[in-house]
Amino acid sequence: MSEEPSAPLRSTLHGRRKGKPLRRHQTQLMADLLPQVAVPVAAPIADPATLFPPHVTDLWLEIGFGGGEHLGLEAARHPHTGFFGCEPFVNGVAKALALIEEHDLDNIRLHPGDAGELIDALPDASLSGIYILYPDPWPKRRQRKRRFVSDDMLRRLARVLKPGCELRFATDIDDYAGWVLARIQRSADFVWLAQSAQDWLQPWPHWQSTRYEEKARREGRASAYLTFVRR
């Protein structure tokens, strides 16, 4: 099976960047708190652990955190793990900032833009896990080249993920699940270890449902939870 052509290192964002106007406090958080937790991606990050407090011993990445529900819960449950969160949608970033403030979470750092920028700035084998949760499916055939998961992106994710660690992907779109599995099967960097349907129909332990998942449930769509291991 042939691979897709390699993409430039910097991906191009598609879709809306902002929804309804931010509330006053959200605007204040964007101005005051975001600069304190934003990740500098203009140059390579030599030691990403230094972006977090000294008690952080592990690093994970969540790509497309939406409103931050899952990101915030994981950060609260794992105070010694540092979480990078990427989300280009301004309203989602504002909601995540509100969670950081409300729960005093010092182990979250945000990139309010293209996840590819952060991925390419990180050093090799710096992450212990990656989440890609409910990315935009771009369902029309002419749009599929916009999907986040591609052969090139899997290589970029593999570079920053430690061997033996997990890439976790969730979607409620069957076609996107198949798309991802096809690219995993031809990847030299990842393996899918599922043995039965329960391995992809059940979410991960202590799973916090996202607002996108709740919408899918209301509309009658089931989710697939795919776990891939870095070789």
Backbone torsions as a table, in degrees:
resi	resn	phi	psi	omega
1	MET	NA	129.0	-175.9
2	SER	-75.5	151.7	178.0
3	GLU	-90.3	161.2	175.3
4	GLU	-75.6	151.3	176.4
5	PRO	-61.7	146.1	179.9
6	SER	-63.7	143.1	178.7
7	ALA	-97.0	160.3	174.6
8	PRO	-60.4	158.0	-179.4
9	LEU	-59.9	-36.1	178.4
10	ARG	-97.3	117.7	-179.1
11	SER	-78.5	163.5	177.4
12	THR	-105.3	126.7	179.3
13	LEU	-77.5	143.7	177.0
14	HIS	-125.5	159.2	177.3
15	GLY	87.8	-177.9	-176.8
16	ARG	-70.7	147.4	174.3
17	ARG	-104.7	-16.4	-176.7
18	LYS	-149.7	144.7	177.8
19	GLY	-107.0	-127.6	-177.9
20	LYS	-68.9	158.2	-178.2
21	PRO	-56.7	143.8	178.5
22	LEU	-71.6	148.4	172.7
23	ARG	-72.2	166.1	-174.1
24	ARG	-58.1	-45.9	-177.9
25	HIS	-67.1	-36.3	176.8
26	GLN	-62.2	-41.5	177.4
27	THR	-61.5	-39.3	178.4
28	GLN	-65.7	-40.6	178.7
29	LEU	-64.0	-39.2	178.3
30	MET	-63.2	-34.6	-177.9
31	ALA	-82.0	-36.3	-171.3
32	ASP	-102.9	-46.3	-174.6
33	LEU	-85.9	-39.1	-177.5
34	LEU	-55.2	-44.6	178.6
35	PRO	-59.7	-25.1	-179.4
36	GLN	-77.6	-27.2	-175.2
37	VAL	-114.6	0.2	-179.0
38	ALA	-73.5	143.1	-179.3
39	VAL	-89.7	129.1	175.6
40	PRO	-76.3	117.9	-175.5
41	VAL	-116.8	5.1	-177.6
42	ALA	-68.2	-24.2	179.6
43	ALA	-134.7	160.9	177.5
44	PRO	-57.0	141.8	179.4
45	ILE	-94.0	109.0	-174.7
46	ALA	-66.7	-44.4	-177.7
47	ASP	-139.5	91.8	-175.9
48	PRO	-63.2	-22.0	179.2
49	ALA	-62.5	-26.5	-178.9
50	THR	-71.7	-10.1	176.5
51	LEU	-79.1	-8.4	-176.7
52	PHE	-117.9	167.0	175.1
53	PRO	-61.6	160.1	-176.2
54	PRO	-60.8	-25.2	-177.3
55	HIS	-74.7	-8.6	179.2
56	VAL	-78.1	126.7	-176.4
57	THR	-120.3	-4.4	-175.4
58	ASP	-144.0	152.4	-177.9
59	LEU	-129.9	131.9	175.0
60	TRP	-125.4	162.4	178.5
61	LEU	-130.0	131.7	170.7
62	GLU	-115.0	123.6	-176.4
63	ILE	-101.8	120.4	-178.7
64	GLY	73.4	66.2	-173.4
65	PHE	-82.0	0.8	176.0
66	GLY	62.9	-118.3	178.7
67	GLY	-91.6	1.9	176.5
68	GLY	85.6	8.4	-176.4
69	GLU	-59.5	-52.1	-178.4
70	HIS	-68.5	-42.6	-179.6
71	LEU	-59.2	-45.7	-179.1
72	GLY	-65.2	-41.7	-179.7
73	LEU	-65.9	-43.6	179.8
74	GLU	-63.0	-40.8	179.3
75	ALA	-64.5	-38.6	178.9
76	ALA	-69.7	-37.1	-178.8
77	ARG	-75.9	-25.6	-175.6
78	HIS	-126.6	73.9	-175.0
79	PRO	-65.1	-17.9	179.6
80	HIS	-95.5	6.7	175.2
81	THR	-109.6	133.7	174.9
82	GLY	-91.3	133.8	-177.5
83	PHE	-115.8	121.0	167.4
84	PHE	-88.3	134.4	175.6
85	GLY	-124.4	130.8	178.3
86	CYS	-114.8	132.0	178.8
87	GLU	-161.2	118.9	179.8
88	PRO	-81.6	-15.7	-174.8
89	PHE	-80.0	117.4	-172.3
90	VAL	-57.9	-42.5	-177.5
91	ASN	-64.4	-35.8	176.2
92	GLY	-66.3	-40.9	177.4
93	VAL	-60.9	-43.8	179.5
94	ALA	-61.5	-39.1	178.5
95	LYS	-67.2	-39.5	178.2
96	ALA	-64.6	-40.0	177.7
97	LEU	-61.7	-37.6	178.1
98	ALA	-64.2	-37.9	177.4
99	LEU	-67.1	-41.5	178.3
100	ILE	-59.8	-43.8	-179.8
101	GLU	-68.0	-48.0	-175.0
102	GLU	-61.3	-41.1	-174.8
103	HIS	-103.2	6.5	177.3
104	ASP	52.8	53.0	-177.1
105	LEU	-89.2	111.1	-178.8
106	ASP	-97.6	5.8	-176.4
107	ASN	-114.0	28.6	174.4
108	ILE	-122.0	134.1	172.2
109	ARG	-128.2	138.1	-170.8
110	LEU	-115.7	146.2	167.6
111	HIS	-122.5	106.7	-176.6
112	PRO	-84.3	59.5	-177.5
113	GLY	-168.8	-153.3	-176.7
114	ASP	-67.7	123.5	-179.6
115	ALA	-60.1	-30.1	179.9
116	GLY	-59.6	-30.9	178.9
117	GLU	-64.9	-42.9	178.6
118	LEU	-70.8	-44.2	-179.5
119	ILE	-55.8	-45.2	-177.1
120	ASP	-73.4	-18.5	178.5
121	ALA	-85.3	-19.2	-177.5
122	LEU	-77.1	149.7	176.5
123	PRO	-76.8	166.3	179.5
124	ASP	-58.3	143.7	172.6
125	ALA	47.9	46.0	-178.0
126	SER	-101.0	-11.6	-175.5
127	LEU	-111.2	145.5	176.3
128	SER	-99.8	-2.8	178.0
129	GLY	-179.8	154.2	-179.8
130	ILE	-138.3	134.3	171.6
131	TYR	-110.0	134.5	166.6
132	ILE	-124.5	104.4	-171.3
133	LEU	-113.6	117.3	175.1
134	TYR	51.0	55.8	175.7
135	PRO	-68.1	159.5	178.3
136	ASP	-57.5	124.1	-175.6
137	PRO	-77.5	-15.8	-176.3
138	TRP	39.6	70.7	-167.7
139	PRO	-70.7	-26.3	-178.5
140	LYS	-72.2	144.0	-174.8
141	ARG	-56.3	-40.7	-178.0
142	ARG	-70.3	-15.1	-178.5
143	GLN	-94.5	-11.2	-169.0
144	ARG	-63.5	-24.3	176.8
145	LYS	-65.1	-14.3	178.1
146	ARG	-83.9	-11.2	-177.2
147	ARG	-58.9	142.2	-174.7
148	PHE	-64.7	-42.0	-177.6
149	VAL	-81.7	120.5	177.9
150	SER	-143.6	172.0	176.3
151	ASP	-58.0	-44.2	-178.9
152	ASP	-65.4	-43.5	-179.2
153	MET	-65.5	-36.8	177.2
154	LEU	-62.1	-37.8	176.5
155	ARG	-65.0	-40.4	180.0
156	ARG	-67.4	-39.3	177.0
157	LEU	-67.4	-39.6	179.5
158	ALA	-61.9	-35.5	-178.6
159	ARG	-61.5	-37.9	-174.7
160	VAL	-94.0	-6.3	-177.7
161	LEU	-98.4	135.6	179.4
162	LYS	-68.6	144.2	175.4
163	PRO	-55.7	139.2	179.9
164	GLY	85.2	-4.9	-179.1
165	CYS	-95.9	168.6	-167.2
166	GLU	-105.7	142.1	165.9
167	LEU	-108.1	118.0	-176.5
168	ARG	-110.1	129.3	-174.6
169	PHE	-129.5	131.2	177.3
170	ALA	-127.4	139.7	176.5
171	THR	-154.8	154.6	174.2
172	ASP	-108.5	12.1	-179.2
173	ILE	-110.8	112.2	-176.0
174	ASP	-56.6	-41.1	-177.6
175	ASP	-63.5	-35.8	179.9
176	TYR	-72.3	-37.8	176.3
177	ALA	-59.7	-44.7	177.6
178	GLY	-64.1	-39.3	177.4
179	TRP	-57.5	-47.0	-178.2
180	VAL	-66.9	-44.2	-179.6
181	LEU	-62.0	-37.2	178.1
182	ALA	-61.9	-38.2	-178.8
183	ARG	-78.4	-31.3	174.3
184	ILE	-66.0	-40.8	-177.1
185	GLN	-63.6	-28.6	179.2
186	ARG	-100.6	6.0	179.0
187	SER	-83.9	138.7	175.3
188	ALA	-84.6	-5.4	-170.8
189	ASP	-107.1	-21.1	-174.7
190	PHE	-127.4	153.0	175.2
191	VAL	-132.9	143.2	177.0
192	TRP	-102.4	118.4	-172.7
193	LEU	-100.3	11.3	-177.0
194	ALA	-60.0	138.5	179.4
195	GLN	-112.0	-25.6	-178.7
196	SER	-148.1	170.6	-178.1
197	ALA	-60.0	-30.7	-179.8
198	GLN	-62.5	-21.1	-179.5
199	ASP	-72.8	-16.5	177.3
200	TRP	-127.3	-4.1	178.2
201	LEU	-95.5	-15.9	179.1
202	GLN	-104.0	136.4	178.6
203	PRO	-70.7	173.0	-179.7
204	TRP	-72.3	159.9	-179.5
205	PRO	-55.4	142.1	177.9
206	HIS	60.7	33.6	-176.4
207	TRP	-65.4	132.7	173.0
208	GLN	-104.4	113.2	-179.5
209	SER	-63.3	144.1	178.2
210	THR	-96.7	166.8	179.5
211	ARG	-66.0	-29.0	176.7
212	TYR	-68.6	-38.8	178.3
213	GLU	-66.7	-40.7	178.1
214	GLU	-61.3	-39.2	177.4
215	LYS	-63.7	-41.9	178.8
216	ALA	-61.4	-40.5	178.9
217	ARG	-62.6	-44.1	-179.9
218	ARG	-61.7	-31.8	-178.3
219	GLU	-92.9	6.9	173.0
220	GLY	82.9	19.1	-179.7
221	ARG	-103.7	131.0	175.8
222	ALA	-86.8	162.2	-177.8
223	SER	-109.9	154.8	170.1
224	ALA	-112.9	134.3	179.3
225	TYR	-117.7	101.4	-172.2
226	LEU	-103.8	130.8	-179.4
227	THR	-117.6	123.1	179.9
228	PHE	-118.8	143.3	-177.1
229	VAL	-109.7	133.7	176.6
230	ARG	-70.6	124.5	-180.0
231	ARG	-64.2	NA	NA
